[in-house]
Amino acid sequence: MIEIIGSKKYKKVYLSGPITGKPNLNIDEFQKYEDKFKELNFEVVNPHKLHTEEETKRFGWHEFMRRDIKAMCDCDFVAVLNDWEKSKGANLEVYMARNVEMPIICAVTLKELF
C-alpha cells in the first residue's frame, strides 16, 4: 500500500469521475474534491477546467478524452469520484493509470484502490 497523503513525493492529482449524463456535468462534485485536495496541499487537475467554454460547445467526447488523458499523465496520482465505475471516460482513465502504474485512490476515503 502506497502512502500518498502526507508524502512529499506525490504533489499533483488528477480527478476522474463521471461527467456525461450527470446533472450540470457533475461540475459541483468535481469542484468539491478539487477544494478538498487543495486543502491537503495538492496541485489539482480538474478536467472541467482543461477546456474553454467555446471548446465545450464544439468538442466531442473523443477530443475531451485526448486532452484529459494527456493532462492525467502529467500528474502523480489519480483520485476517482463516486460512481466512476459507471463512466466510460473514467474507466478509460483508470485503465490507463493502472497500466502506467500510477497510484489510484478514492477521493472520498483517500485510500488506494488497486
N, C-alpha and C positions, 0 to 999 in steps of 0.2 A: 504494500500500500504506500503510495506516494503522499507526502505531506505537502500540500500546496499552500494552504492558508498559513501565513506566518513565515513562509520560506522566501528568501531573497532571490532565489533562482527564478521563480515564476512571477512575472510582473504584468503580463498583458493577457487578458482574457477575451475570448470571442463568445458572444451569446448566440445560442442556437435554439430555435423553437418554432412552433407553428405560426405562420403568418397568413397564408392563403386560406380563405374560408372563415377566418375568425373576425368577430366584430371589431371594426376600426383597425383591422390588420394586426391586432394584438399589440398595438403600439404602447398602451399603458403598462402591460405586463413586462415588455422589454425595458421600458423606462424604469420601472420599479427595480429590476435586477441590475440595470446599469448603475442606479443610485446605490444599491447595496454593495456592489463590488467597488465602487469609487470610495465608499466609506471604509472599505477594507484596504484602501490604498493601492488598488489595481488600476492600470490603464484599461479601459473597456472599449471593445469594438462592438457597437450595436448595429446590426445590418440595416436597420431603418435609417441610419444616419450616413450610409455609404452612397446614397443616391439623391440627386436633386429632385425637386418637385416636378420639373419638366421631364426628367428621365422616368420618373414613376408613371407618368402618363403615356409614355411611348415605348418603354421597355417591356419585353415579355419575360416570363419566368426564367427562361434559359439565360438571358442577359444578366438578370439579377444574380442567379446562382454562380455564374462565372466570376463576377466581381466579388461576391461574398466569399467564395472558396479561396480566391487569391488573398483576401484580407485575413481570412482564418489562418492561412498558412504562415502569416507573419506574427501570430500570437503564440504564447507559451502553453496555453491550455484552453479547453472548451468547457463552457458551462451550459448545460441543457435546461430549458424551462419545462414546466409542466406540459404534458401531452406531446412531447417531442416525437414520441413513437408513432404518432398519427400523422406526422408531417413528412411528405415526400422530400422536401428540401432538407429538413433537419436530419432525416435518416441518411441522406447523401453526405451531409457534413460529418455526421458521426462515423459513417463508414470510412470516409477519407481520413479523418483524425485518427481512428484506430489503426489504419494501415500505415500511417506515417509515425505511429507511436506517440501521438500527442495525448497527454492526460485528459480525461473527460470526467467532469464532476457534475453532480446535481446542483443546480443553482439554489434550490430550496434548502437542502440539507448540508451542502458543501462537502459531501462525501464522494469519493471516487466511485465511478460506475463500473469500470472494467479494469 
